[in-house]
Structure formats: structure tokens, C-alpha cells
Amino acid sequence: MVNNFTSLIPANDAARLQALAGYQLLDARSEKVLDDVVAATARLFGVSNAMLSIVEKDEVLVKAPYNLPVAIERIPRGQSLCSATILQEDTAVFENLNHASAPGVDISLLQQLGLSFYAGHNLRTPDGYNLGSLCVYDGPPRQFSAIERSVLATLAGLVMRLLELRRTLGAHADSTAVFWEPVYRAIGGQLARLSALAERTAAAASPPALTEAVAAEVQTIATAVDQFVAATLKRI
């Protein structure tokens, strides 16, 4: 039973949902550019699971899942830690998940899946609406350093820039495949850099050690993607 479910609803939820509708995200079809970012995120942090969450009115869409233990497309909003994540501005971290650490969220599904660690950062629109999160899960409890929080925030920002481009180009394309293909080709080198960085980081230590140098390289990649997005939007 979900406790205090209404506490998971932000005061601006009606406007947030209206903003969400403009991004046309409410299906679980795979999109390679998003899948690649989420997979690299999981490898960077050395976690077993990762995904993008999209918080709808009553449910949370699981988009771009990485290695989830069961096939889940949507879960009730009251059973998702991402519903709590969108209520705050900073990275949400539950290092040792239990009912006391996550009041108001029914974590029974996560417990059944053996997941005790969660970290998520908002997918925040330029207008300040939190649509969902880029989040990582793992089985055993673990600490999540300030550098790791910074890297997750950077990656969430990268995802949001791609979603903003997706929203803008969507009005000029017949399907997501039409515009993602050239976008993917254009930023393929940056995504390859991100994947290679994740592989190197994972190979260097277990769990991976996210250093200032790694954080700086992630920021460099995100900046390159941001510049591409800005240049593309100017041409529309």
C-alpha cells in the first residue's frame, strides 16, 4: 500500500504534464541514441541497472532501460523513486534503500528485485519542469560521492538537450527515426567517446572510480553535444 501518495505530486503537476505532452515521449519504443547514453551511464557508475524515467499522470514510463531484471514498461507512480526525484532540484540518492529512507514511496517492487541503491537526476526542461530522471540502480547499498552526483547531473543534462532537439525536430519529421538517424551520425563520435570512457573507467577499478578527470571528460562530451544541438536549432 502506498503511503501519502499525494505527497509525490508537485504543485505544478498540471503544467508539468502539459509540458511533457509536447515532447511526445509516452511510448517505450527503443531509440538508439538514448539507449547508448543510458548504457554508458550504467558502465561509468558500475551499476547493474539504469534507465530514463518519464513521470506521467498516474504511471512512470520506463524508457531506454539498461539490464533491468524484469521487463517493465510502466509502473504505478507511487512505486517509483523517480516520482520523489522530480520533487527536488538536486540529485536524489538512496544509498541504502528502506521504507524509512523513502517515505511515501512503495518500494516493495524494488525490494523484490533486490535493489537497495538508487540515484537519479532530473530531466529538467528549459522552463524548469522535471519530466522524469536519468537514474541508476544497484543491488547492494553503496556510497555515491559528490563527483558521481556531478557526473550524473551532467549526463542528465545531456539527455535533456537531446530530448529538446527531439521535440523541436519532431514537428519537422514524419517519425523519430527520420531525424534521429542524422542526429546519431552527427554525435556518434561523442557517444563513442562516452562509451569508451565508460569502458576504461570500468576496467580501471571495481567499482569504477569516477575521478575529477573523468568528470571533466564527461563535461567535455556534453559540451560538444550541446554545441551541436544549439547549432542545429539555429538552422530550424
For each residue, the residues with C-beta under 8 A, 3 or more apart:
1: 106
2: 5 76 78 79 104 105 106
3: 103 104 106
4: 7 8 103 104
5: 2 8 9 77 78 104
6: 9
7: 4 104
8: 4 5 77 78 83 84 87 104 105
9: 5 6 13
10: 13 16 86 87 130
11:
12: 15 16 129
13: 9 10 16 17 57
14: 17 18
15: 12 18 19 129
16: 10 12 13 19 20 86 129 130 131
17: 13 14 20 21 56 57
18: 14 15 21 22
19: 15 16 22 23 125 127 129 131
20: 16 17 23 25 26 54 55 56 129 131
21: 17 18 24 26
22: 18 19 167
23: 19 20 131 163 166 167
24: 21 166 167 170
25: 20 54 61 63 131 163
26: 20 21 54 56 61
27: 61
28: 61 62 63 73 74
29: 176
30: 35 64
31: 34 35 64 176 180
32: 35 36 180 184
33: 36 37 162 180 183 184 187 191
34: 31 37 38 52 63 64 159 162
35: 30 31 32 38 39 64 66
36: 32 33 39 40 191 194 195
37: 33 34 40 41 64 155 158 159 162 191 194
38: 34 35 41 42 50 51 52 64 65 66 134
39: 35 36 42 43 50 66 195 198
40: 36 37 43 44 191 194 195 197 198
41: 37 38 44 45 50 66 134 136 152 155 198
42: 38 39 45 47 48 49 50 66 67 136
43: 39 40 46 195 198 199 201 202 208
44: 40 41 151 155 197 198 201 202 208 210 214 218
45: 41 42 50 119 136 148 151 152 207 208 210
46: 43 138 202 206 207 208
47: 42 50 117 136 137 138
48: 42 67 69 137 138 139
49: 42 65 66 67 68 69 115 136 137 138
50: 38 39 41 42 45 47 65 66 67 134 135 136 137
51: 38 62 63 64 65 66 68 135
52: 34 38 62 63 64 123 132 133 134 135 159
53: 60 61 62 63 80 82 85 120 132 133 135
54: 20 25 26 60 61 63 123 131 132
55: 20 60 61 77 80 82 83 86 130 131 132 133
56: 17 20 26 59 60 61 74 77
57: 13 17 77
58: 76 77
59: 56 74 75 76 77
60: 53 54 55 56 74 75 76 77 80 82 83 132
61: 25 26 27 28 53 54 55 56 73 74 132
62: 28 51 52 53 65 68 72 73 74 75
63: 25 28 34 51 52 53 54 132
64: 30 31 34 35 37 38 51 52
65: 38 49 50 51 62 68 72
66: 35 38 39 41 42 49 50 51
67: 42 48 49 50
68: 49 51 62 65 71 72
69: 48 49 113 114
70: 113
71: 68
72: 62 65 68 75
73: 28 61 62
74: 28 56 59 60 61 62
75: 59 60 62 72 79 80 109
76: 2 58 59 60 79 80 106
77: 5 8 55 56 57 58 59 60 80 83
78: 2 5 8 83 104 105 106
79: 2 75 76 105 106 107 108 109
80: 53 55 60 75 76 77 83 84 105
81: 84 85 92 94 97 102 105 107 110 118 120 135
82: 53 55 60 85 86 120 132 133 135
83: 8 55 60 77 78 80 86 87 105
84: 8 80 81 87 88 92 102 104 105
85: 53 81 82 88 92 120 121 122 130 133 135
86: 10 16 55 82 83 122 130 131 132 133
87: 8 10 83 84 130
88: 84 85 92 122
89: 122
90: 149
91: 119 120 121 144 149 152 153
92: 81 84 85 88 118 119 120 121 133
93: 118 119 144 149
94: 81 97 101 102 117 118 119
95: 117 141 142 143 144
96: 101 116 117 141
97: 81 94 101 102 107 110 111 115 116 117 118 141
98: 101 102 107
99: 102 103 107
100: 103
101: 94 96 97 98
102: 81 84 94 97 98 99 105 107
103: 3 4 99 100
104: 2 3 4 5 7 8 78 84
105: 2 8 78 79 80 81 83 84 102
106: 1 2 3 76 78 79 109
107: 79 81 97 98 99 102 110 111
108: 79 111 112
109: 75 79 106 112 113
110: 81 97 107 113 115 116 118 137
111: 97 107 108 114 115
112: 108 109
113: 69 70 109 110
114: 69 111 139
115: 49 97 110 111 118 137 138 139
116: 96 97 110 138 139 140 141
117: 47 94 95 96 97 136 137 138 139 140 141 142 144
118: 81 92 93 94 97 110 115 135 136 137
119: 45 91 92 93 94 135 136 144 148 149 152
120: 53 81 82 85 91 92 133 134 135 136 152
121: 85 91 92 133 134 135 149 152 153 155 156
122: 85 86 88 89 130 131 132 133 156
123: 52 54 130 131 132 133 134 156 159 160 163
124: 128 129 130 131 156 160
125: 19 128 129 130 131 160 164
126: 164
127: 19
128: 124 125
129: 12 15 16 19 20 124 125
130: 10 16 55 85 86 87 122 123 124 125 133
131: 16 19 20 23 25 54 55 86 122 123 124 125 163
132: 52 53 54 55 60 61 63 82 86 122 123
133: 52 53 55 82 85 86 92 120 121 122 123 130 156
134: 38 41 50 52 120 121 123 152 155 156 159
135: 50 51 52 53 81 82 85 118 119 120 121
136: 41 42 45 47 49 50 117 118 119 120 152
137: 47 48 49 50 110 115 117 118
138: 46 47 48 49 115 116 117 142
139: 48 114 115 116 117
140: 116 117
141: 95 96 97 116 117
142: 95 117 138 207
143: 95
144: 91 93 95 117 119 148 149
145: 148 149 210
146: 149 150
147: 150 151 210 211 212 214 215
148: 45 119 144 145 151 152 210
149: 90 91 93 119 121 144 145 146 152 153
150: 146 147 153 154 215
151: 44 45 147 148 154 155 210 214 215 218
152: 41 45 91 119 120 121 134 136 148 149 155 156
153: 91 121 149 150 156 157
154: 150 151 157 158 215 218 219 222
155: 37 41 44 121 134 151 152 158 159 218 222
156: 121 122 123 124 133 134 152 153 159 160
157: 153 154 160 161 222
158: 37 154 155 161 162 221 222 225 226
159: 34 37 52 123 134 155 156 162 163
160: 123 124 125 156 157 163 164
161: 157 158 164 165 222 225 226 229
162: 33 34 37 158 159 165 166 183 225 229
163: 23 25 123 131 159 160 166 167
164: 125 126 160 161 167 168 229 233
165: 161 162 168 169 183 229 232 233
166: 23 24 162 163 169 170 176 179 180
167: 22 23 24 163 164 170
168: 164 165 171 172 233 236
169: 165 166 172 173 179 183 232 236
170: 24 166 167 173 176 179
171: 168
172: 168 169 179 236
173: 169 170 176 178 179
174: 178
175: 178
176: 29 31 166 170 173 179 180
177: 180 181
178: 173 174 175 181
179: 166 169 170 172 173 176 182 183
180: 31 32 33 166 176 177 183 184
181: 177 178 184 185
182: 179 185 186
183: 33 162 165 169 179 180 186 187 232
184: 32 33 180 181 187 188 191
185: 181 182 188
186: 182 183 228 232
187: 33 183 184 190 191 224 225 228
188: 184 185 191 192
189: 192 193
190: 187 193 194 221 224 225 228
191: 33 36 37 40 184 187 188 194 195
192: 188 189 195 196
193: 189 190 196 197 217 221
194: 36 37 40 190 191 197 198 218 221
195: 36 39 40 43 191 192 198 199
196: 192 193 199 200
197: 40 44 193 194 200 201 214 217 218 221
198: 39 40 41 43 44 194 195 201 202
199: 43 195 196 202 203
200: 196 197 203 204
201: 43 44 197 198 204 205 208 209 210 214
202: 43 44 46 198 199 206 208
203: 199 200
204: 200 201 208 209
205: 201 208 209
206: 46 202
207: 45 46 142
208: 43 44 45 46 201 202 204 205
209: 201 204 205 214
210: 44 45 145 147 148 151 201 214 215
211: 147 214 215
212: 147 215 216
213: 216 217
214: 44 147 151 197 201 209 210 211 217 218
215: 147 150 151 154 210 211 212 218 219
216: 212 213 219 220
217: 193 197 213 214 220 221
218: 44 151 154 155 194 197 214 215 221 222
219: 154 215 216 222 223
220: 216 217 223 224
221: 158 190 193 194 197 217 218 224 225
222: 154 155 157 158 161 218 219 225 226
223: 219 220 226 227
224: 187 190 220 221 227 228
225: 158 161 162 187 190 221 222 228 229
226: 158 161 222 223 229 230
227: 223 224 230 231
228: 186 187 190 224 225 231 232
229: 161 162 164 165 225 226 232 233
230: 226 227 233 234
231: 227 228 234 235
232: 165 169 183 186 228 229 235 236
233: 164 165 168 229 230 236
234: 230 231
235: 231 232
236: 168 169 172 232 233
